Amino acid sequence: MHFVKMHGLGNDFIVVDEFNAQSDRDYNKLAPMLCDRHFGIGADGIIIVLPSDIADARMRIVNADGSEAEMCGNGIRCFAKYVYESGIIKKQVLSVETLAGIMKPELFVEGDEVQKVKVDMGKPDFEPGAIPAFMPGTRIVERPLEVDSQPYAITSMSMGVPHTVIFVDDVDEVDIIGLGPKIEKHPIFPKKTNVNFVEVLNDHEIKVRTWERGAGATLACGTGSCASAVAAAITGRTGRAVTVHLIAGQLEIRWAEDDTVFMTGPAAKVFQGDIEF
C-alpha cells in the first residue's frame, strides 16, 4: 500500500489515495496497526482520498483506534493540500464531502505549493441532541459535570463532531491523559466527546490542549480549536476572532456574525512510502 505521511500542526495522518481506484481494505481493522508508533507507520488517524458524486472529492477519516470520524479540521487541511499538489483537483476553493457535510477549504498557494488552508467549518450546534449529550435544556454552556467527585464547568457543542470545553488557569498543569478519557467516556455523552482544556491568555489569544475521541492526546485539533474559540467568545472571555496556541504552532479562528466558524492554518507533507501487511 502506498501512503503519504502528513500533519497539521503535529496532528498527523496516513494519507491513502483511492481517488481513481478503490480497494477492499478494511481500514477500521487496519488502523490500530498502521497508526501504531512502534510497530506501524505511526499516526493519529488515516485519511482516505475518495471520489464523490456530490463534491470535488470525499474525505474519509479513520481514527487510530479504528473508529470512524465525521470530520477533522487538521485532517481536511492535509487533504486539501494533498489533492491540489498531487494534481487530483487543481482548484483553490474545493468542495469536500465528509460525514459532517460538505466542507469548502480555500487554498493559499505560492508557486505550486499550498502554504495554508482556510476552511469554512460550519456553525456550532449547542442543542444537546445534536452533540449528543444527555443533559436537559437548550444548550450546554458552563454547566456542572462531576468527574471523580470533582465538579467541572463544561461547555459542549457539535462542530461536526462532539466537543466539550473546560476552562483552566494553566493547561500545562492539567492531567490530560488522566482526566481526558473520563470526560470522553462520561455516560452523558452516548457517542463520547472530544475534550478541550483551554487557558485564556487575553481577549484575542487562547491556549488549547485536546484529548481526542478515538485518538487520545494530540498535538493539535482543528475542530477542537474552533469549539474552544466559540466557547471562549460565548462565555465572554474573548472576542470572536482569536489566535489558538497549540503545541506545534498556531491556528487563526474567526466566529463570524452569521455564526459560521472559519479556521486558517498550515499543513505539511512529511514523507511517503509503501508498506506490506
Secondary structure, 3 states (H helix, E strand, C coil): CEEEEEEECCEEEEEEECCCCCCCCCHHHHHHHHCCCCCCCCCCEEEEEECCCCCCEEEEEEECCCCEECCCHHHHHHHHHHHHHCCCCCCCECCEEECCEEEEEEEEEECCEEEEEEEECCCCECCHHHCCCCCCCCCEEEEEEEECCEEEEEEEEECCCEEEEEECCCHHHCCHHHHHHHHHCCCCCCCCCEEEEEEEEECCEEEEEEEECCCEEECCCHHHHHHHHHHHHHCCCCCCEEEEEECCEEEEEEECCCCCEEEEECCEEEEEEECCC
